[in-house]
Amino acid sequence: GAGVSQSPSNKVTEKGKDVELRCDPISGHTALYWYRQSLGQGLEFLIYFQGNSAPDKSGLPSDRFSAERTGGSVSTLTIQRTQQEDSAVYLCASSLANYGYTFGSGTRLTVV
Amino acid sequence: AQRVTQPEKLLSVFKGAPVELKCNYSYSGSPELFWYVQYSRQRLQLLLRHISRESIKGFTADLNKGETSFHLKKPFAQEEDSAMYYCALADTGNQFYFGTGTSLTVIP
């Protein structure tokens, strides 16, 4: 597609359940990022994939969070045993070299 | 270490007044700087890059290496400029660092 696609756009889950968020980056973009935007907060970096290099996971808030990127394209962010504080908009972005990010429209996660 | 600092979390200006959103960075190499904007209920999008030296929607930003700043400016603010603005830095490894954002409100 022409842009970064994220699914689902909205997800409501019960506390304690696992969720998977998907990101389809722009074809050919080597870098992929996950960010989290909480209500009234700025962007919080989660994880960064660049080509075949080991991902930078330094932003993941706990070991309940993990992400993978298959075939250098689609990425999945998994949150296990969700907590209410995980409620946020999860944004994915991809980029090619230093041309700037293209962001997806995000997945709004609500943990009840 | 915080690489990008946006000191103002909230900024309000009257329509027609000049606006400046501050951004300071720390990086020893030659960074690339960007401004991103998120309008209400829309996705985050690139506003401008310093390397392009362009003006988008009347906004400009000049990279000042001496002051390590990349402030975003517009001479006459419009109501439709109300949004969240993020300053970002890309290092030589193409890793991006975002500031915490400034919420701009233009008062009619």
Backbone of each chain as ProteinMPNN parsed JSONL, in Angstrom:
{"seq_chain_A": "GAGVSQSPSNKVTEKGKDVELRCDPISGHTALYWYRQSLGQGLEFLIYFQGNSAPDKSGLPSDRFSAERTGGSVSTLTIQRTQQEDSAVYLCASSLANYGYTFGSGTRLTVV", "coords_chain_A": {"N_chain_A": [[0.822, -1.19, 0.0], [0.218, 2.395, -0.045], [0.876, 3.666, 2.272], [1.745, 3.398, 5.788], [0.335, 0.734, 7.405], [-1.774, -0.144, 10.051], [-3.121, -2.573, 12.242], [-5.355, -4.034, 14.672], [-7.476, -1.075, 14.33], [-8.695, -0.264, 16.585], [-8.735, -1.712, 19.826], [-10.166, -3.471, 22.365], [-9.557, -4.983, 25.378], [-9.542, -7.46, 27.956], [-8.144, -7.099, 31.186], [-5.181, -8.848, 31.788], [-5.287, -10.47, 29.566], [-3.641, -11.46, 26.484], [-2.409, -9.452, 23.774], [-2.057, -8.769, 20.269], [-0.548, -6.566, 18.072], [-0.478, -5.26, 14.83], [1.729, -4.223, 12.222], [2.128, -2.995, 9.015], [4.643, -1.966, 7.125], [5.779, 0.635, 4.827], [6.564, -0.56, 1.666], [9.862, -1.587, 1.126], [10.978, 0.111, 2.956], [13.497, 0.231, 5.31], [13.733, 0.643, 7.991], [11.899, 0.315, 10.995], [9.669, 1.348, 13.48], [8.254, 1.271, 16.754], [6.069, 3.127, 18.704], [4.578, 4.554, 21.646], [1.751, 6.322, 22.612], [0.417, 7.917, 25.186], [-2.531, 9.149, 26.825], [-2.517, 12.586, 26.754], [0.198, 12.585, 26.886], [3.546, 12.65, 25.508], [5.339, 11.14, 22.773], [6.444, 7.853, 23.318], [9.221, 5.964, 22.94], [9.462, 2.607, 21.884], [10.534, 0.25, 20.445], [12.952, -0.528, 17.899], [13.617, -1.46, 14.629], [16.106, -2.174, 12.283], [16.864, -3.012, 9.192], [18.628, -6.022, 8.914], [19.753, -5.996, 11.338], [20.197, -6.533, 14.904], [17.345, -5.807, 16.857], [16.684, -2.676, 18.521], [15.74, -2.758, 21.66], [15.442, -1.149, 23.778], [13.469, 0.562, 24.695], [11.265, -0.862, 25.531], [8.831, -1.294, 27.99], [8.506, -3.357, 29.865], [9.022, -6.906, 30.492], [6.776, -8.012, 29.533], [6.253, -7.046, 27.123], [6.924, -7.534, 23.705], [8.378, -7.724, 20.422], [8.419, -8.51, 16.977], [9.833, -8.748, 13.727], [9.083, -9.91, 10.713], [10.727, -11.275, 7.953], [11.804, -8.841, 7.287], [9.749, -7.096, 6.922], [6.597, -7.01, 7.738], [5.566, -6.239, 11.053], [4.982, -7.33, 14.398], [3.675, -6.377, 17.447], [3.59, -7.579, 20.631], [1.743, -7.806, 23.576], [1.772, -9.188, 26.633], [-0.364, -10.516, 29.172], [-1.994, -8.169, 29.762], [-2.194, -4.927, 31.281], [-3.96, -2.257, 32.935], [-2.549, 0.098, 32.706], [-1.374, -0.203, 30.293], [-2.996, 0.811, 28.418], [-3.269, 2.813, 25.624], [-2.351, 4.663, 22.643], [-0.848, 2.911, 20.135], [1.729, 3.417, 18.022], [3.062, 2.836, 14.829], [5.859, 3.233, 12.709], [7.641, 3.754, 9.671], [10.71, 4.08, 7.857], [12.951, 5.226, 5.297], [16.288, 5.447, 4.966], [17.281, 8.709, 5.87], [14.881, 10.102, 5.484], [12.814, 10.802, 7.032], [10.11, 9.816, 9.145], [7.249, 7.815, 8.239], [4.183, 7.611, 9.559], [1.861, 5.2, 10.842], [-1.7, 5.073, 11.414], [-2.18, 4.205, 13.882], [-2.963, 2.03, 16.687], [-5.521, 1.946, 18.902], [-5.455, 0.972, 22.09], [-7.37, -0.356, 24.63], [-7.519, -1.339, 27.888], [-9.532, -3.117, 29.952]], "CA_chain_A": [[0.0, 0.0, 0.0], [0.957, 3.638, -0.146], [1.263, 4.152, 3.587], [1.944, 2.417, 6.848], [-0.97, 0.235, 7.808], [-1.789, -0.789, 11.354], [-4.38, -3.233, 12.59], [-6.621, -3.345, 14.406], [-7.428, 0.355, 14.643], [-9.119, -0.2, 17.985], [-8.747, -3.005, 20.487], [-10.532, -3.468, 23.78], [-9.226, -6.282, 25.918], [-9.651, -7.577, 29.405], [-6.897, -7.167, 31.94], [-4.639, -10.19, 31.902], [-5.238, -11.143, 28.27], [-2.558, -11.076, 25.577], [-2.851, -8.807, 22.536], [-1.08, -8.616, 19.196], [-0.782, -5.413, 17.212], [0.241, -5.522, 13.584], [2.162, -3.073, 11.427], [2.629, -3.231, 7.657], [5.347, -0.738, 6.748], [5.882, 0.931, 3.405], [7.453, -1.514, 1.011], [11.22, -1.099, 0.877], [11.511, 0.84, 4.107], [14.327, -0.694, 6.078], [13.617, 0.908, 9.428], [10.54, 0.261, 11.532], [9.65, 1.779, 14.871], [7.019, 1.271, 17.519], [5.969, 4.142, 19.746], [3.339, 4.555, 22.403], [1.299, 7.671, 22.953], [-0.61, 7.847, 26.207], [-3.379, 10.341, 26.87], [-1.874, 13.768, 27.292], [1.653, 12.42, 26.943], [4.24, 12.639, 24.23], [5.659, 9.838, 22.214], [7.38, 7.026, 24.083], [9.865, 4.986, 22.075], [9.392, 1.231, 22.37], [11.483, -0.658, 19.817], [13.426, -0.065, 16.599], [14.205, -2.464, 13.756], [16.826, -1.606, 11.134], [17.379, -4.053, 8.321], [18.847, -7.322, 9.538], [20.452, -5.817, 12.616], [19.425, -6.841, 16.106], [16.514, -4.652, 17.194], [16.925, -1.897, 19.749], [14.566, -2.988, 22.497], [15.684, -0.42, 25.02], [12.297, 1.294, 25.141], [10.174, -1.729, 25.985], [8.661, -0.977, 29.415], [8.616, -4.545, 30.723], [9.198, -8.138, 29.712], [5.492, -8.427, 28.956], [6.23, -6.49, 25.766], [7.892, -8.069, 22.751], [8.047, -7.41, 19.039], [9.229, -9.15, 15.961], [9.642, -8.271, 12.356], [9.314, -11.089, 9.875], [11.12, -11.033, 6.569], [12.142, -7.445, 7.083], [8.575, -6.325, 6.516], [5.54, -6.885, 8.744], [5.982, -6.34, 12.454], [3.936, -7.58, 15.383], [3.965, -6.02, 18.838], [2.785, -8.423, 21.512], [1.71, -7.456, 24.99], [1.225, -10.316, 27.393], [-0.954, -10.221, 30.5], [-2.176, -6.72, 29.698], [-2.56, -4.164, 32.469], [-4.69, -1.045, 32.57], [-1.605, 1.142, 32.318], [-0.962, -0.42, 28.908], [-3.936, 1.512, 27.548], [-2.59, 3.892, 24.908], [-2.306, 4.497, 21.197], [0.432, 2.344, 19.726], [2.032, 3.91, 16.682], [4.15, 2.226, 14.079], [6.372, 4.116, 11.672], [8.761, 3.213, 8.918], [11.473, 5.108, 7.144], [14.037, 4.817, 4.413], [17.4, 6.373, 5.222], [16.9, 9.818, 6.752], [13.845, 10.908, 4.85], [11.734, 11.056, 7.954], [9.148, 8.749, 9.357], [5.847, 7.827, 7.861], [3.487, 6.938, 10.643], [0.537, 4.631, 10.679], [-2.727, 5.81, 12.152], [-2.15, 3.74, 15.254], [-3.944, 1.129, 17.291], [-5.934, 2.414, 20.229], [-5.653, -0.17, 22.976], [-8.032, -0.078, 25.903], [-7.53, -2.507, 28.759], [-10.605, -2.895, 30.94]], "C_chain_A": [[0.87, 1.259, 0.0], [1.481, 4.105, 1.192], [1.541, 3.018, 4.533], [0.57, 2.011, 7.375], [-0.88, -0.479, 9.155], [-3.155, -1.422, 11.592], [-4.256, -3.948, 13.926], [-6.493, -1.855, 14.715], [-7.838, 0.591, 16.098], [-9.143, -1.603, 18.557], [-9.108, -2.799, 21.953], [-10.287, -4.878, 24.303], [-9.364, -6.285, 27.426], [-8.257, -7.661, 30.034], [-6.46, -8.621, 32.071], [-4.56, -10.944, 30.595], [-4.028, -10.641, 27.466], [-3.151, -10.406, 24.344], [-1.696, -8.761, 21.542], [-1.491, -7.453, 18.319], [0.106, -5.571, 15.98], [0.58, -4.22, 12.873], [2.689, -3.554, 10.079], [3.331, -1.961, 7.19], [5.272, -0.496, 5.244], [6.922, -0.012, 2.792], [8.819, -0.885, 0.737], [11.807, -0.302, 2.017], [12.254, -0.132, 5.022], [14.17, -0.52, 7.578], [12.161, 0.892, 9.844], [10.6, 0.531, 13.024], [8.263, 1.547, 15.465], [7.139, 2.346, 18.6], [4.64, 3.976, 20.463], [3.006, 5.995, 22.78], [0.16, 7.529, 23.943], [-1.35, 9.167, 26.263], [-2.627, 11.492, 27.508], [-0.365, 13.69, 27.37], [2.245, 12.519, 25.54], [4.483, 11.23, 23.759], [6.698, 9.125, 23.075], [7.933, 5.958, 23.151], [9.777, 3.597, 22.697], [10.507, 0.374, 21.783], [11.768, -0.195, 18.397], [14.063, -1.236, 15.864], [14.894, -1.749, 12.595], [17.43, -2.753, 10.35], [17.462, -5.388, 9.043], [19.547, -7.225, 10.879], [19.555, -6.235, 13.776], [18.604, -5.63, 16.504], [16.962, -3.967, 18.483], [15.664, -1.982, 20.588], [14.575, -2.136, 23.752], [14.463, 0.316, 25.547], [11.157, 0.434, 25.662], [10.03, -1.601, 27.507], [8.76, -2.167, 30.348], [8.756, -5.78, 29.854], [7.868, -8.699, 29.224], [5.379, -7.97, 27.505], [7.305, -7.169, 24.913], [7.445, -7.701, 21.346], [8.949, -8.198, 18.129], [8.892, -8.567, 14.605], [10.042, -9.414, 11.433], [9.673, -10.675, 8.46], [11.457, -9.593, 6.272], [10.961, -6.585, 6.686], [7.601, -6.164, 7.676], [6.105, -7.047, 10.149], [4.762, -6.57, 13.339], [4.455, -7.195, 16.763], [3.02, -6.822, 19.718], [2.897, -7.93, 22.944], [1.042, -8.606, 25.719], [0.66, -9.816, 28.725], [-1.183, -8.709, 30.639], [-2.64, -6.15, 31.038], [-3.246, -2.877, 32.021], [-3.737, 0.068, 32.139], [-1.053, 0.95, 30.905], [-1.886, 0.299, 27.929], [-3.263, 2.732, 26.947], [-2.847, 3.715, 23.422], [-0.915, 4.027, 20.828], [0.655, 2.693, 18.257], [3.208, 3.159, 16.089], [4.59, 3.226, 13.017], [7.485, 3.409, 10.93], [9.473, 4.337, 8.196], [12.528, 4.46, 6.268], [15.114, 5.867, 4.531], [16.897, 7.486, 6.14], [15.876, 10.722, 6.103], [12.695, 11.191, 5.78], [10.795, 9.876, 8.038], [7.894, 8.925, 8.521], [5.136, 7.004, 8.931], [2.205, 6.272, 10.158], [-0.453, 5.427, 11.517], [-2.893, 5.282, 13.57], [-3.21, 2.727, 15.601], [-4.246, 1.66, 18.683], [-6.265, 1.198, 21.076], [-6.285, 0.297, 24.277], [-8.089, -1.372, 26.7], [-8.53, -2.245, 29.879], [-10.558, -3.952, 32.039]], "O_chain_A": [[2.098, 1.184, 0.041], [2.443, 4.87, 1.242], [1.572, 1.848, 4.153], [-0.245, 2.858, 7.741], [-0.005, -1.319, 9.362], [-4.192, -0.887, 11.2], [-3.174, -4.418, 14.279], [-5.499, -1.428, 15.303], [-7.376, 1.531, 16.744], [-9.517, -2.561, 17.88], [-8.446, -2.057, 22.678], [-10.765, -5.852, 23.722], [-9.31, -5.242, 28.078], [-7.329, -8.229, 29.459], [-7.25, -9.5, 32.415], [-3.854, -11.948, 30.5], [-3.478, -9.57, 27.725], [-4.255, -10.742, 23.916], [-0.525, -8.719, 21.919], [-2.637, -7.364, 17.879], [1.271, -5.958, 16.073], [-0.176, -3.25, 12.916], [3.576, -4.405, 10.01], [2.664, -0.972, 6.888], [4.764, -1.328, 4.491], [8.004, -0.219, 3.341], [8.911, 0.212, 0.186], [13.014, -0.06, 2.046], [11.722, -1.159, 5.443], [14.446, -1.442, 8.346], [11.294, 1.396, 9.13], [11.462, 0.014, 13.735], [7.247, 1.617, 14.774], [8.147, 2.458, 19.298], [3.709, 3.348, 19.958], [3.865, 6.766, 23.207], [-0.929, 7.078, 23.59], [-0.845, 10.189, 25.798], [-2.16, 11.4, 28.643], [0.286, 14.613, 27.859], [1.535, 12.476, 24.536], [3.914, 10.266, 24.272], [7.691, 9.714, 23.5], [7.179, 5.136, 22.632], [9.994, 3.434, 23.898], [11.332, -0.168, 22.519], [10.931, 0.452, 17.767], [14.934, -1.92, 16.401], [14.331, -0.831, 12.0], [18.389, -3.387, 10.791], [16.512, -5.829, 9.69], [19.895, -8.239, 11.485], [18.331, -6.285, 13.654], [19.125, -4.515, 16.49], [17.529, -4.581, 19.387], [14.649, -1.36, 20.273], [13.803, -2.375, 24.68], [14.418, 0.664, 26.727], [10.176, 0.963, 26.185], [11.007, -1.781, 28.234], [9.074, -1.993, 31.526], [8.626, -5.711, 28.632], [7.835, -9.744, 28.574], [4.524, -8.443, 26.755], [8.442, -7.351, 25.349], [6.273, -7.404, 21.114], [10.092, -8.51, 18.465], [7.83, -7.987, 14.382], [11.203, -9.82, 11.389], [9.01, -9.835, 7.852], [11.402, -9.167, 5.118], [11.134, -5.479, 6.175], [7.769, -5.272, 8.507], [6.988, -7.867, 10.4], [3.668, -6.076, 13.067], [5.526, -7.628, 17.188], [1.8, -6.752, 19.565], [3.988, -7.672, 23.453], [-0.11, -8.948, 25.45], [1.137, -8.842, 29.308], [-0.628, -8.065, 31.529], [-3.362, -6.789, 31.804], [-3.124, -2.464, 30.867], [-4.088, 0.891, 31.293], [-0.356, 1.818, 30.379], [-1.583, 0.384, 26.738], [-2.747, 3.586, 27.669], [-3.478, 2.747, 22.995], [0.079, 4.668, 21.168], [-0.122, 2.317, 17.38], [4.206, 2.889, 16.757], [3.771, 3.979, 12.491], [8.187, 2.569, 11.492], [8.909, 5.405, 7.957], [12.934, 3.315, 6.474], [14.886, 7.04, 4.234], [16.161, 7.218, 7.09], [15.981, 11.947, 6.16], [11.691, 11.766, 5.361], [10.702, 9.054, 7.126], [7.527, 10.039, 8.147], [5.467, 5.841, 9.163], [1.563, 6.717, 9.206], [-0.071, 6.346, 12.241], [-3.65, 5.84, 14.365], [-4.217, 2.583, 14.907], [-3.358, 1.803, 19.523], [-7.232, 0.485, 20.811], [-5.799, 1.219, 24.931], [-8.638, -2.374, 26.243], [-8.399, -1.29, 30.645], [-11.38, -3.928, 32.955]]}, "seq_chain_B": "AQRVTQPEKLLSVFKGAPVELKCNYSYSGSPELFWYVQYSRQRLQLLLRHISRESIKGFTADLNKGETSFHLKKPFAQEEDSAMYYCALADTGNQFYFGTGTSLTVIP", "coords_chain_B": {"N_chain_B": [[20.582, 9.605, 27.427], [18.917, 12.692, 27.063], [18.142, 13.601, 23.913], [16.624, 15.328, 22.405], [14.953, 18.223, 23.185], [11.996, 19.741, 24.059], [10.965, 22.468, 25.447], [8.5, 23.581, 26.074], [5.435, 22.424, 27.019], [2.847, 23.158, 26.579], [1.453, 25.66, 24.519], [0.03, 28.733, 23.833], [-1.297, 30.983, 21.516], [-2.533, 34.026, 20.027], [-4.644, 34.234, 17.166], [-3.095, 35.269, 14.214], [-0.895, 36.224, 15.476], [2.702, 36.0, 15.916], [4.355, 32.816, 16.084], [6.451, 30.604, 17.883], [7.901, 27.557, 18.255], [9.897, 25.889, 20.431], [12.901, 24.015, 20.12], [15.553, 22.153, 21.203], [18.622, 20.424, 20.824], [20.888, 17.689, 21.511], [23.746, 16.463, 20.273], [26.632, 15.034, 18.989], [27.5, 14.696, 16.414], [26.602, 15.297, 13.006], [23.463, 16.019, 12.869], [20.236, 15.146, 11.511], [17.404, 17.104, 11.409], [13.928, 17.31, 12.211], [10.506, 18.359, 11.987], [7.458, 17.208, 13.207], [3.908, 16.886, 12.938], [0.775, 16.57, 14.547], [-2.458, 16.677, 13.924], [-5.732, 17.106, 15.34], [-7.217, 14.013, 15.85], [-5.944, 12.901, 13.684], [-3.288, 11.206, 11.898], [0.157, 11.192, 12.878], [2.382, 13.273, 11.142], [4.953, 14.18, 8.824], [6.21, 17.434, 8.936], [8.287, 19.291, 8.247], [11.703, 19.138, 7.068], [15.014, 19.879, 8.058], [16.984, 19.748, 6.197], [15.839, 20.233, 3.809], [15.223, 22.852, 3.75], [12.787, 24.211, 3.519], [9.542, 25.806, 3.318], [6.63, 25.039, 4.896], [3.203, 25.217, 4.945], [3.492, 27.789, 5.822], [5.266, 27.6, 7.878], [8.606, 27.679, 9.087], [11.894, 26.459, 9.814], [14.998, 26.855, 11.22], [18.171, 25.456, 11.356], [20.324, 25.893, 13.945], [23.448, 25.534, 14.626], [25.262, 26.508, 16.435], [23.752, 27.208, 18.678], [22.559, 24.857, 19.033], [19.872, 24.411, 18.187], [16.563, 24.13, 16.804], [14.25, 25.686, 16.12], [10.778, 26.07, 15.49], [8.944, 28.205, 13.413], [6.4, 30.631, 12.73], [5.081, 33.407, 11.106], [2.454, 34.426, 11.299], [0.036, 33.112, 13.064], [-2.516, 30.656, 12.481], [-5.877, 29.443, 13.04], [-6.116, 26.815, 12.263], [-3.655, 25.819, 12.717], [-3.494, 24.773, 15.182], [-2.402, 22.113, 17.039], [-0.481, 19.144, 17.848], [2.951, 19.284, 18.14], [5.978, 17.823, 17.238], [9.424, 17.71, 17.667], [12.194, 16.228, 16.078], [15.134, 14.195, 15.892], [17.496, 12.69, 13.778], [20.033, 10.336, 13.936], [23.324, 9.425, 12.708], [23.053, 6.78, 12.27], [20.507, 6.515, 11.441], [18.648, 6.361, 13.485], [15.876, 7.581, 15.188], [15.061, 10.263, 17.381], [12.684, 11.581, 19.459], [11.274, 14.646, 20.663], [9.298, 15.594, 23.542], [7.075, 16.841, 22.719], [4.966, 19.64, 21.848], [2.004, 21.177, 22.573], [0.117, 23.14, 20.618], [-2.093, 25.824, 20.757], [-4.167, 27.867, 18.979], [-5.71, 30.806, 19.49], [-8.809, 32.081, 18.605]], "CA_chain_B": [[20.625, 11.074, 27.51], [17.871, 13.327, 26.282], [18.743, 14.196, 22.728], [15.766, 16.382, 21.882], [14.211, 18.878, 24.258], [10.995, 20.747, 23.747], [10.734, 22.953, 26.813], [7.117, 23.994, 26.299], [4.462, 21.365, 26.806], [1.658, 23.83, 26.084], [1.707, 26.996, 24.018], [-1.167, 29.366, 23.284], [-1.091, 32.282, 20.879], [-3.728, 34.521, 19.35], [-4.644, 34.213, 15.7], [-2.405, 36.398, 13.615], [0.343, 36.521, 16.205], [3.792, 35.087, 15.562], [4.498, 31.656, 16.971], [7.75, 29.917, 17.841], [7.969, 26.357, 19.083], [11.32, 25.705, 20.68], [13.492, 22.682, 20.098], [17.004, 22.093, 21.36], [19.091, 19.046, 20.7], [22.267, 17.401, 21.878], [24.295, 15.42, 19.41], [27.988, 15.457, 18.672], [27.759, 14.619, 14.987], [25.778, 16.172, 12.167], [22.144, 15.393, 12.874], [19.164, 15.663, 10.676], [16.316, 17.534, 12.278], [12.606, 17.284, 11.605], [9.322, 18.682, 12.768], [6.274, 16.419, 12.903], [2.692, 17.507, 13.448], [-0.384, 15.685, 14.67], [-3.721, 17.395, 14.084], [-6.701, 16.351, 16.117], [-7.798, 12.805, 15.247], [-5.225, 12.499, 12.481], [-2.015, 10.567, 12.186], [1.356, 12.012, 12.928], [2.93, 13.424, 9.787], [6.123, 15.03, 8.685], [5.925, 18.818, 8.572], [9.41, 19.728, 7.438], [13.05, 18.66, 7.362], [15.934, 21.0, 7.968], [17.843, 19.616, 5.033], [15.12, 20.712, 2.64], [15.166, 24.316, 3.844], [11.528, 24.56, 2.876], [8.488, 26.383, 4.143], [5.406, 24.276, 4.74], [2.07, 25.846, 5.64], [3.967, 29.035, 6.408], [6.235, 27.323, 8.923], [10.011, 27.485, 8.758], [12.749, 26.1, 10.95], [16.414, 26.985, 10.867], [19.092, 24.727, 12.224], [21.371, 26.745, 14.503], [24.381, 24.593, 15.241], [25.899, 27.143, 17.585], [22.835, 27.141, 19.81], [21.952, 23.514, 18.943], [18.432, 24.605, 18.213], [15.821, 23.96, 15.556], [12.95, 26.226, 16.502], [9.768, 26.157, 14.427], [8.388, 29.553, 13.468], [5.422, 31.072, 11.738], [4.862, 34.817, 11.443], [1.06, 34.733, 11.6], [-0.619, 31.841, 13.381], [-3.895, 30.441, 12.059], [-6.571, 28.497, 13.925], [-5.872, 25.436, 11.816], [-2.324, 25.381, 13.157], [-3.627, 24.125, 16.495], [-2.015, 20.711, 16.881], [0.661, 18.72, 18.642], [4.151, 19.371, 17.316], [7.119, 17.072, 17.754], [10.734, 17.891, 17.062], [12.87, 14.926, 16.046], [16.519, 14.165, 15.422], [17.963, 11.408, 13.255], [21.491, 10.264, 14.004], [23.944, 8.904, 11.489], [22.577, 5.419, 12.095], [19.079, 6.6, 11.108], [17.749, 6.196, 14.615], [15.209, 8.828, 15.463], [14.778, 10.629, 18.765], [11.632, 12.587, 19.481], [10.992, 15.422, 21.858], [8.056, 15.217, 24.22], [5.957, 17.474, 22.042], [4.357, 20.899, 22.29], [0.615, 21.336, 22.124], [-0.132, 24.526, 20.231], [-3.48, 26.259, 20.624], [-4.301, 29.206, 18.408], [-6.955, 31.361, 20.012], [-9.429, 32.951, 17.576]], "C_chain_B": [[19.567, 11.661, 26.58], [18.492, 14.003, 25.087], [17.936, 15.36, 22.193], [14.922, 16.929, 23.021], [13.247, 19.89, 23.688], [10.524, 21.291, 25.086], [9.281, 23.311, 27.117], [6.177, 22.842, 26.007], [3.198, 21.945, 26.178], [2.042, 25.231, 25.633], [0.421, 27.537, 23.407], [-0.797, 30.712, 22.707], [-2.406, 32.716, 20.246], [-3.543, 34.417, 17.836], [-3.976, 35.473, 15.175], [-1.111, 36.771, 14.303], [1.453, 35.576, 15.733], [3.876, 33.937, 16.568], [5.877, 31.038, 16.766], [7.693, 28.736, 18.797], [9.444, 25.98, 19.205], [11.725, 24.228, 20.653], [15.002, 22.834, 20.236], [17.439, 20.638, 21.325], [20.505, 18.911, 21.232], [22.73, 16.216, 21.048], [25.641, 15.885, 18.915], [28.282, 15.456, 17.182], [26.951, 15.642, 14.223], [24.391, 15.553, 12.056], [21.272, 15.899, 11.747], [17.986, 15.966, 11.599], [15.015, 17.623, 11.5], [11.589, 17.902, 12.565], [8.166, 17.825, 12.25], [5.074, 17.091, 13.543], [1.579, 16.46, 13.513], [-1.597, 16.546, 14.937], [-4.712, 16.484, 14.786], [-7.286, 15.198, 15.295], [-7.159, 12.434, 13.91], [-3.9, 11.847, 12.877], [-0.886, 11.586, 12.227], [1.964, 12.092, 11.53], [4.098, 14.391, 9.787], [5.708, 16.429, 8.256], [7.068, 19.365, 7.715], [10.716, 19.146, 7.962], [14.019, 19.818, 7.206], [16.735, 20.946, 6.679], [17.168, 20.164, 3.781], [15.037, 22.224, 2.586], [13.876, 24.84, 3.193], [10.604, 25.244, 3.872], [7.216, 25.607, 3.855], [4.321, 24.917, 5.582], [2.515, 27.11, 6.369], [4.985, 28.854, 7.523], [7.642, 27.199, 8.34], [10.761, 27.076, 10.016], [14.186, 26.159, 10.478], [17.265, 26.245, 11.879], [20.202, 25.673, 12.656], [22.329, 25.845, 15.266], [25.063, 25.195, 16.463], [25.056, 27.041, 18.838], [22.192, 25.753, 19.929], [20.439, 23.611, 19.067], [17.843, 24.419, 16.82], [14.399, 24.419, 15.82], [12.041, 26.348, 15.28], [9.051, 27.502, 14.543], [7.336, 29.762, 12.398], [5.058, 32.502, 12.085], [3.427, 35.149, 11.861], [0.297, 33.428, 11.826], [-2.067, 31.831, 12.917], [-4.542, 29.398, 12.97], [-6.275, 27.049, 13.548], [-4.47, 24.938, 12.152], [-2.374, 24.7, 14.523], [-3.399, 22.633, 16.331], [-0.915, 20.404, 17.881], [1.866, 18.685, 17.717], [5.312, 18.657, 18.006], [8.368, 17.413, 16.956], [11.459, 16.539, 17.114], [14.256, 15.064, 15.452], [16.829, 12.764, 14.913], [19.477, 11.385, 13.315], [22.04, 9.592, 12.745], [23.564, 7.458, 11.224], [21.095, 5.358, 11.763], [18.181, 6.224, 12.261], [17.189, 7.559, 14.975], [14.989, 9.014, 16.961], [13.767, 11.759, 18.732], [11.659, 13.372, 20.776], [9.642, 15.015, 22.418], [6.837, 15.931, 23.651], [5.507, 18.775, 22.684], [2.958, 20.981, 21.711], [0.352, 22.817, 21.87], [-1.626, 24.783, 20.1], [-3.478, 27.676, 20.086], [-5.684, 29.726, 18.757], [-7.564, 32.311, 18.984], [-9.659, 34.376, 18.054]], "O_chain_B": [[19.357, 11.184, 25.465], [19.308, 14.911, 25.254], [18.492, 16.281, 21.594], [14.258, 16.176, 23.733], [13.63, 20.782, 22.932], [9.757, 20.63, 25.786], [8.876, 23.342, 28.279], [6.125, 22.341, 24.883], [2.557, 21.301, 25.347], [2.848, 25.905, 26.275], [-0.201, 26.885, 22.569], [-0.073, 31.49, 23.328], [-3.279, 31.894, 19.963], [-2.43, 34.504, 17.316], [-4.251, 36.584, 15.626], [-0.319, 37.549, 13.771], [1.179, 34.492, 15.216], [3.515, 34.078, 17.737], [6.394, 30.96, 15.651], [7.464, 28.9, 19.996], [10.137, 25.782, 18.207], [10.994, 23.342, 21.096], [15.639, 23.558, 19.472], [16.707, 19.743, 21.746], [21.224, 19.899, 21.383], [22.173, 15.121, 21.121], [25.777, 17.023, 18.465], [29.204, 16.134, 16.729], [26.653, 16.722, 14.731], [24.172, 14.661, 11.237], [21.537, 16.928, 11.126], [17.633, 15.162, 12.462], [14.989, 17.958, 10.316], [11.794, 17.953, 13.778], [7.926, 17.725, 11.046], [5.197, 17.777, 14.558], [1.466, 15.59, 12.649], [-1.761, 17.083, 16.033], [-4.553, 15.264, 14.82], [-7.784, 15.397, 14.187], [-7.765, 11.732, 13.1], [-3.46, 11.928, 14.024], [-0.982, 12.684, 11.678], [2.046, 11.087, 10.823], [4.207, 15.283, 10.628], [4.936, 16.586, 7.31], [6.848, 19.841, 6.602], [10.825, 18.727, 9.114], [13.857, 20.649, 6.313], [17.12, 21.982, 6.135], [17.837, 20.518, 2.81], [14.812, 22.811, 1.528], [13.899, 25.795, 2.417], [10.843, 25.259, 5.079], [6.775, 25.526, 2.709], [4.495, 25.134, 6.781], [1.968, 27.453, 7.417], [5.509, 29.832, 8.056], [7.832, 26.678, 7.241], [10.31, 27.32, 11.135], [14.54, 25.577, 9.452], [17.098, 26.389, 13.09], [20.938, 26.194, 11.819], [22.061, 25.445, 16.399], [25.401, 24.485, 17.409], [25.576, 26.814, 19.931], [21.38, 25.513, 20.822], [19.819, 22.986, 19.927], [18.532, 24.536, 15.807], [13.457, 23.629, 15.75], [12.488, 26.686, 14.184], [8.609, 27.891, 15.624], [7.373, 29.162, 11.323], [4.753, 32.793, 13.242], [3.207, 36.043, 12.677], [-0.042, 32.727, 10.872], [-2.755, 32.851, 12.952], [-3.859, 28.582, 13.588], [-6.195, 26.173, 14.41], [-4.137, 23.779, 11.903], [-1.384, 24.113, 14.96], [-4.11, 21.966, 15.579], [-0.478, 21.263, 18.647], [1.8, 18.115, 16.628], [5.582, 18.863, 19.189], [8.36, 17.404, 15.725], [11.339, 15.802, 18.093], [14.514, 15.935, 14.621], [16.466, 11.771, 15.544], [20.139, 12.293, 12.812], [21.287, 9.24, 11.836], [23.723, 6.958, 10.111], [20.49, 4.287, 11.795], [17.047, 5.802, 12.037], [17.913, 8.551, 15.057], [14.763, 8.057, 17.701], [13.969, 12.769, 18.058], [12.011, 12.855, 21.836], [8.935, 14.192, 21.836], [5.705, 15.659, 24.05], [5.647, 18.981, 23.89], [2.764, 20.868, 20.501], [0.365, 23.633, 22.792], [-2.335, 24.047, 19.413], [-2.865, 28.574, 20.664], [-6.698, 29.15, 18.363], [-6.9, 33.248, 18.54], [-10.168, 35.205, 17.3]]}, "name": "protein", "num_of_chains": 2, "seq": "GAGVSQSPSNKVTEKGKDVELRCDPISGHTALYWYRQSLGQGLEFLIYFQGNSAPDKSGLPSDRFSAERTGGSVSTLTIQRTQQEDSAVYLCASSLANYGYTFGSGTRLTVVAQRVTQPEKLLSVFKGAPVELKCNYSYSGSPELFWYVQYSRQRLQLLLRHISRESIKGFTADLNKGETSFHLKKPFAQEEDSAMYYCALADTGNQFYFGTGTSLTVIP"}
